[in-house]
Amino acid sequence: MQFPFSRHLLPVLLLLSMVSIMSAQTPSSSTNNTNTLAVRLIGPDGQPGPVVQSSRVVKTDAEWEKQLGPAAYRVLRAKGTEAPFCGNLLDNHKDGVYFCAGCGLPLFASSSKFNSGTGWPSFYRPFAPENITEIRDASLGMVRTEILCARCGGHLGHVFDDGPAPTHLRYCLNSVSLVFKDDAEVKKMGAEAAK
Ligand SMILES: [Zn+2]
């Protein structure tokens, strides 16, 4: 007596289980938002501000090339390296902040800049750890740690573990990846952002 009932119920059960599998595979909502990331911007006092959400900067290669010009494009977007002792920021000893040349994110402060003797601008810590992405780089027959701007993915250089105290890290940068703004400009930026 139960057979006819089960025979009718079976397709319904199959349909229900398919719906539940399909809904489980569908992203639950748009809260899985990969278009933003947590970074620190310039605070009102010119120091790193609180962690805030910022939109990722995504552009086509053609757009980057037009914005950056050939030298910065070759480094930031094609992972090139500028020649040592040639960058315009190597011997910059002014107080201020070094920003990403691609998207303007603050990346390094002059207070952590040191003379590494390598011919490239060097820092022992980033402006904020959130603002730098590190990835393993096994190119050129060696294993290094590449550093990128967290917001636009622009190639900055590499980080090594032979830097000075207190971090013993050496963030080795390409000048062309950076734009320097002095203390007065940075404080002005922070004050305007706080309005
Ligand atoms: Zn950037």
Boltz pocket constraint, residues with backbone or C-beta under 6 A from the ligand:
constraints:
  - pocket:
      binder: B
      contacts: [[A, 100], [A, 101], [A, 102], [A, 103], [A, 104], [A, 105], [A, 149], [A, 150], [A, 151], [A, 152], [A, 153], [A, 154]]
      max_distance: 6.0
